C-alpha cells in the first residue's frame, strides 16, 4: 500500500481499524518485513500516525514498538512526549531511547512518566544522578529499589542530603550494602531528628530529656558503625565526622576503649593537622608530655589527655593479659578499669564532667555486652 493510499484509508477507517493498521505497520517495520526502498515511505506513514486524533491508535503504535531495537528513534521520541498512557509505555521499555533523552524526559515529565523511567530494567549512572537531583520522594525511593540501576556512591550521598529526612528514601538507602559509611552515619542523624520531632515521644519522655537522649543515641550508633568500618573507609568517615562536629571526646573515648587505634589516630590527625606518622608515633609511645600536648592541639579538654592516654595503655595491657577471655568483653573491662582509676580525680578541674561521661559509657558498654551474652545463650 502506498503512503497516499494509506493516508486516504486512515481518513475513512474507524478508530479500531486504524489502531490495527498502526500495529501491523509497526510490527512489519520492527521485524524487517519492509523493503529498504519502501522504508522512507513507511517512515512517513508512521509519522502520520503520531498525529492521529485517537490515543488508541498511538497506544497501539507504542505497544508494537515498545521493546523493539529497530523502532525509529524519532518515532519513539514523539510517542514519549504523548499523553501519559502512551508515553509511559515507551519510556519504561524502549531500548532506542538514549540516556540524554531519558534525562530530558524525566526533568520535564509528569510524576507518572518519571516513575515509568525509574522502573526501567537498566538505568545508567548518569540517569540515576539526574533522578536523584530533581526527583521527588517516590521517584528516588523507586530508583533505590531498582536492582538494575547503576547508582554511584556520590549519587547515594546526594540522595541522603536531599531526601534523607523522608522515611522511604532513608530506608532504601540504609538497606543498600554499597552505602558509604559516612552516608550511613548521616542518615542516623536524620533518624534522630525524626524521632525528636515525634509528639508522642516528646510527651512520654519530656521536652527537657528528649534532645539529650537523642544525642546520646546518635553517639552510640555512630560508635557502633565505626566499630565495623573498613580501613579504606576510615578517611571518609573521619572527614565527615570532623565537618559535622562529631569528633567529640565521647566518640574518641569509645573508639579507644574499643581498641580501634587506626580510627582514633585518623581522628586526631583530622583535628590537629599533623602528619599521620607523627600522630601515630605519639599515640603508640604514649608519653605524657607529647600525648597531652597533642590532645590540647586537637582542641579537646585538658582532662581528656590523661584519660585517653590511660585508656590506650589499659587496652594494650588487657590485650596482652586477657587473651584467654572473650574479646567482646574487653571494651567493658577497659571502661571499668578506667572509671576506677579516675574516680579519685573527680574533684579536679574538668574531671567531674569527664568522669560522668565515662560512667555513662561504662554503663552502656556493660549493658551491650550483657545483651550480647543473652543473645548467644538464646541462640
N, C-alpha and C positions, 0 to 999 in steps of 0.2 A: 504494500500500500504506500503511495507517495505521501509526502508531507501535506500536500494540498488536499488530497482526498481524506487524510486523517483529520486535518483541521475541520474540513467540511463535515465529516462524520461526527466530530465532537459537538458541532452546533446542533445537531438533531438528536443525538443519543441521550438517554436519560442518565441520572447520576450513577446508578448501578452499572450500567453498560460502560460508562467512561472509566469507572474505577476498575472494572475487569480489564478493559483495554490498557489502562495505565500499568497495571500489574503485569500483564502479558508482555508489554513492550520492555519494561524494566528487567524482567527475568530473561528475555531474549538477549538483551544487552549484556547482562551480567554473565550469562552462560556462553557468550561469544557466538551466538547464532546470527548476529547481524554482520553482514559482509563489510569489509573495510571501506568499500566505495559508498556504502549506504549509511555509514556511521555519522557523517556530518548531518545528513537529513534526519537521522534518528535523534541526534542531539537537539536539533531544532524542535522536534516533536516533544521531547522531554521538557524543554524549557517552556513550551506552550502549556504543558500540564501543570507547571508550577503556578500558573496564573488561573487555574481552574477555579471557578467560584465555590465549588463544594469541597469542604475539608475532607470528605470521604475519599475523593479522588486523590488528593495529595497524600492522605494517610496510606492508601493502597500503594502509591509510589514509594513512600518511605519504608513500608514493610518489605517490599520486594528488594530494596536496595540496602537495607539497614546493615546487614552483615557482609556485604559484598566488597571484595577488594577491587572489583572492576567498575564500581559505581563512579560516574563522573564527579569529581570533587566540586565543581561549580554547582551541580545539581544538589549535592548534599549540603552545601553551604546555604543554598536557597531554602531547602527544607528545614535546616537547623534554625532559620530565622522565622519560621512559620509559627502558627499557634502552638501552644504547649503540647497538645495531643500528638502533633506531628513532629515537632522539634525534639521532644524528649526521647522519642523512639530512635531518632537519628544520633543524637549526641551520646546516648547511652551505649551505642554499639558500633557505630561506623568506623572502620579501620582506615578510611581515606582522609578523615579529618586530621589536620596537623595539630601539634601541641599548641602552636600560636593561635590556631582557630579556636581551640577549646578555651584557651586563656581569655580571649576576647569575648567569647560567648558567655563564659562564667561571669565576667566582670559586669556585663550589662543584662544578663538573663534574669528571668523570674526565679523565685525560690524553688519551684518545681523543676525548672530546667537545670538549676545548679545541683540539685540533688541527683538528677539523672546523670550528670557529668561525674559526680562523686562516686556513683555506683559502677562506673566502667571497670572492666576486668583488669585493665592495667592503667596506671596513672604515673606519668613521668615525674621526676623530681621538680622540674620547673612548674608543672601544673599544680603539684602539691603545694609548692610555695605560694602560688597565686591564690589557691583556695584558702590557705591559712591566713593570708594577708587581708583578704576582703570578705571571706565567707562568714556567715553567722554561726551560732552555736550548733545548729543541726547539721550544717554542711561540714564543719570541721570535725564534729563527732563522727559523722559518717565516713569521712576520709580516714580517720584514725582506726576505724573498724574494718576498713577495706584491706584484705591481705595482699591485694595486687598493687597497692600504692607504694611508690618509692618516696619515702619521707626522710629527708636528711636531718641530721642532729640539729642544725641551726633552724630548720623549719619546726621541729618539735619545740625548740626553745621559744620561737616566736608564738607558737600556739599557746604555750603556757603564759607568756607575757600578755597576750591579747585576751584570752578567754579562760585563764586559769581559775577565775572565780566562778565559772559555770561548772556545776557538778558533773554533767555528762561529758564535757571535754576533759575535765580533770581526771575522771575515772578512766577514760580512754587512754590518756597519757600514762597514768600510773600502771596500767595493765601491760604496757609495752616493755619488752626485755631490752630494747635498744635505747631506752630513755637515758640521756646523760645524767650523771649523778647530781650535778648542780641543779638541773631542772627538776629532778625528783625532790630535792630539798626545797626548792622554791614553791613547789606545789604543796608541800607540807605546811608552809606558812599560810598558803591560801586556805587549806583545811582549817587551820587555827582561826583565821579571820572569819570563816564561815560559821564555825562553832560559836565564836564570841558574839555573833550577830543574832543568835537564836534566842528569842524571847523566853522560851521555856527554860533554857539553861541559865540565863541571867536571873530569872525569878527563883530557880531552885538553888543555885549556888550563891547568888548575891552579886550585886554590881561591884563591890569592893574586891571580891576574891577572883572573879572570873578572868580578868586580864592577867593576873599573876599566874593562875593555873594554866591558862593557855600558853603563856610564855614558857613556863617550865616544861609543859608537854612538848612544845616545839623543840626546846633544847634537848630533851631526852630522845625524841625521834631523830633529830639531826645526828646525835651521837651514835645511835643505832645504825643509821645509814653509813656513817663514817667508819664504823667497825668493819664493814664488808667492802669498803672501797678498794678498787684495784690500783696498783701503783701508777698505771697510766692515767688514771682519773684524778689523782691527788692534786696536781696543779690547778686544774679547772675548778675543783670543789673549793680549794683554799681561796682562790681568787674570788669566787662567788661569795664566800663567807666574809671575806675582807671587805668587798664592795658594799655588802649589805649590813656590815657592822656586827657580824655574828661570831667573830673570833674573840669570844669573851673568856674571862678567867674560868668560868664554869665549864665551858667547852674544852679548854686546854687541860683542865684537871681530869675531866672524863677521859680524854684521849690518852693522857699519860698513865692514868691508873688502869687503863685497858691494854697498855703495852704497845700502843701504836706510835712508835718513836718516829717513823718516817713522816706520818701525818703531823705530829707535834713539831718536828723540825721544819717542815714546809710552812706551817702556820707562823712560826717565829720568823722565818725568812721573809714572809709576806708582810709582817708587821714592822720589822726593823730595817729591812733593806740591805742587810749584809749578805755576803755570798753564802750559798748553801754549805760549802766546805767549811767555812769559818764557824757557822752556827752549829753544824753537826759536831765539830771538834769540841766546842764549848759544852754541848749537851752530853756528849759521851764522857768527857773528863769530869764534869760535874763539880768543878772547883767553885767555891763560894763567891769569890770576888768577881770573876768574869761572868759567871752564870747570873748573879743578881744584877750586874750591870746590863746584861743582855735583856733581862726581863724589864728593867726600867726603860731601856731603849725602845722596847716594844709598846710602851705606854700602859703597861699593866701595873696594878697596885704593888707597892714595895713588898707588902706582906706575901704576895704570890710567889716571890723568888724562892724563899726558903721552903715553901710548901711544895712547889713544883720540883725543886732540886731533890728534896727528900723523897718525893713520890717516885722519881726516876731511880734513886738508889734502892728504895724498897722493892720496886718491881724487879730490878736486877737480882736482889737477894732472894726474892720469892721464886724467881725462875730457877736459880741455882740450888735452892734448898727444898723446894716443894714440888719438884717434877713428878714425884710419885703420886701426887694428888690430882684432883680434877682441874685441868687448866681453866675451865669455865668459872671456877670459884676464885681464881687468883685476883680478879679485879675487886671482889668484895673483901678479900683478905688484905689487899693493899690499902683500900679505903679505911678499913677498921684500924689498921696499924697507924695510918696517917692521922686519923682523928685522935687516937690515944696519945701520939707524940705531941701534937699541938694543943692538947687540952689545957696544958699548964700556961700557955701563952695567950689565952683568950682575953686577958686584960690589957695586953699590949696594943698600942695604936694600930688599927687596921686589921687586927687578927680576929676580932669578935665577928665581923661580917664574914670573913673568910672561913672561920670555923663553923658558923651557921650554915654556910653553903656546903661545906664538907660533910656535915652531918646529914643534910638533905640528900646529897649524892650517895652517901653511905647507905642510907635507908632505901633509896631507890635500887641500888645495886644488890643489896641483900634480898629485897623482895623479888627482883627479877631473877636472881639465882634460885630462890625458893620456887618460883613458878616453873622454872626450867626443870627442877628436880621432880616436881609433881607431874609435869607432862611426861617425863621419862618413865616415872613409875607407872603412870596410867597406860603408857604405850607398852 
